Structures are given as C-alpha cells and as structure tokens.
Amino acid sequence: MLILVSGMEGVIKNYRRGRHTQNPRQAIIVVPGIDSRKKAFGLVGKKVQYCTESGKIISGKIVDAHGNSGALRAIFSKGIPGQAIGAKVQIL
C-alpha cells in the first residue's frame, strides 16, 4: 500500500445520495475535530486522496460542507468503490 503525505485524516461515511439515487463520484466525509459547519468551511478547496487496496489513488476535492455537524462533501475524479465506505482518506 502506498504511503501518502501526512495531513489530516477523514472517514468516508457514504455517497451523496437521495431517496432513489446515489452518486458514487460524490462522498460525505467526516473529520475528527471538525464539529460545526463553520469549521468545515475552513477545509473547502483542499484535495482529498483515497488509496485502494491495490494501491491505486483516487483524488478529489472538498467542495462544500454537508449539514450543520461538520461533515464535508467531496467530488472525486472517478467513482469510488463501495469498499471505500468506512475507509480513511487523506486531506492534503
């Protein structure tokens, strides 16, 4: 597995989704220590990287806060697999 540059770590909680649809390019990310919408806006614009089991890196960008509890919405260059839900990501 590839070691990434140290930075903040977050956890992918789910795809961005609606009642009947989900978008695998967009993910909801939770970062420990970020517990308000105001703190979440401080991370908007930063890069995100998810490393797969095979070592492939899928990169994305934080585009907005999600809700009022500090969750973030990130858009990835490719769709992230279902195995990524619950996995850690690096915020650079």
Number of C-alpha atoms within 10 A of each C-alpha: 9 11 7 14 9 9 10 12 16 23 20 21 17 19 24 18 13 8 5 5 9 13 14 17 16 23 26 22 27 24 18 11 10 18 14 14 17 13 15 24 18 12 18 16 14 13 17 22 18 23 19 16 11 8 11 11 14 16 19 21 20 23 17 19 23 18 12 12 15 20 26 26 23 27 23 20 12 12 14 20 11 11 9 19 16 14 15 18 23 18 22 16
